[in-house]
Amino acid sequence: MEGMKLVFNLEDKVSILLGEKSVNSNVIKSLEEELEFNEELRNEYFVQKSIKSLLNNRLKISFSSNEKRKELLRRIYLEKISNK
């Protein structure tokens, strides 16, 4: 088993680099080194990282706007109750 080289496809490598798959630190370290000289991996990594970042930001925005909507509905409800 010692010295056996693990082979990952591009998608797996990007998932590992983005922290979506757990592997030992040696694998992560070697992929980070490969990132420096493998243009295809680097491009895919940055594309996926950007997409993930945009999705996270979008989720935060929709969550915050949903919270604002809930707050507005709560105010309207309380106002209606107090007017009765």
C-alpha positions in Angstrom: 0.0 0.0 0.0 2.9 2.4 0.8 3.7 4.6 -2.2 0.4 3.9 -3.9 -0.6 7.0 -5.9 -4.2 8.0 -5.7 -5.7 9.2 -8.9 -8.6 11.7 -8.9 -10.4 13.1 -11.9 -10.7 16.9 -12.3 -14.1 17.1 -10.6 -12.8 15.2 -7.6 -9.7 17.4 -7.3 -11.8 20.6 -7.4 -14.2 19.2 -4.8 -11.3 18.3 -2.5 -9.7 21.8 -2.9 -13.0 23.4 -2.2 -13.3 21.4 1.0 -16.3 19.4 -0.2 -14.6 16.0 0.2 -12.5 15.0 3.2 -9.2 13.5 2.5 -5.9 13.4 4.4 -3.8 16.5 4.5 -1.1 15.0 2.3 -3.6 14.7 -0.6 -4.7 18.3 -0.1 -1.1 19.5 0.0 -0.2 17.6 -3.2 -3.3 19.0 -5.0 -2.4 22.5 -3.8 1.0 22.0 -5.4 -0.5 20.7 -8.6 -2.8 23.8 -8.7 0.4 25.9 -9.3 1.3 24.1 -12.6 -1.9 22.5 -13.9 -3.7 25.2 -15.8 -6.8 23.1 -16.4 -7.2 22.3 -12.7 -6.5 26.0 -11.7 -9.1 27.3 -14.2 -11.8 24.8 -13.1 -11.0 25.4 -9.4 -11.4 29.2 -9.8 -14.6 28.8 -11.8 -16.1 26.4 -9.2 -14.9 28.6 -6.3 -16.6 31.7 -8.0 -19.8 29.8 -8.6 -19.8 28.6 -5.0 -19.2 32.1 -3.7 -21.9 33.6 -5.9 -24.4 30.9 -4.7 -23.5 31.6 -1.0 -23.9 35.3 -1.5 -27.2 34.8 -3.3 -28.4 32.5 -0.4 -27.5 35.2 2.1 -29.3 37.9 0.2 -32.5 35.8 -0.2 -32.3 34.8 3.4 -31.9 38.4 4.6 -34.7 39.6 2.3 -36.9 36.8 3.6 -36.2 37.9 7.1 -37.1 41.5 6.1 -40.4 40.2 4.6 -41.2 38.2 7.8 -40.5 41.3 9.9 -42.8 43.4 7.7 -45.6 40.8 7.9 -45.2 40.7 11.7 -45.5 44.5 11.9 -48.6 44.5 9.7 -50.1 41.8 11.8 -49.4 43.6 15.1 -50.8 46.8 13.6 -54.0 45.1 12.6 -54.4 43.6 16.1 -53.8 46.9 17.8 -56.4 48.6 15.6 -59.2 46.3 16.6 
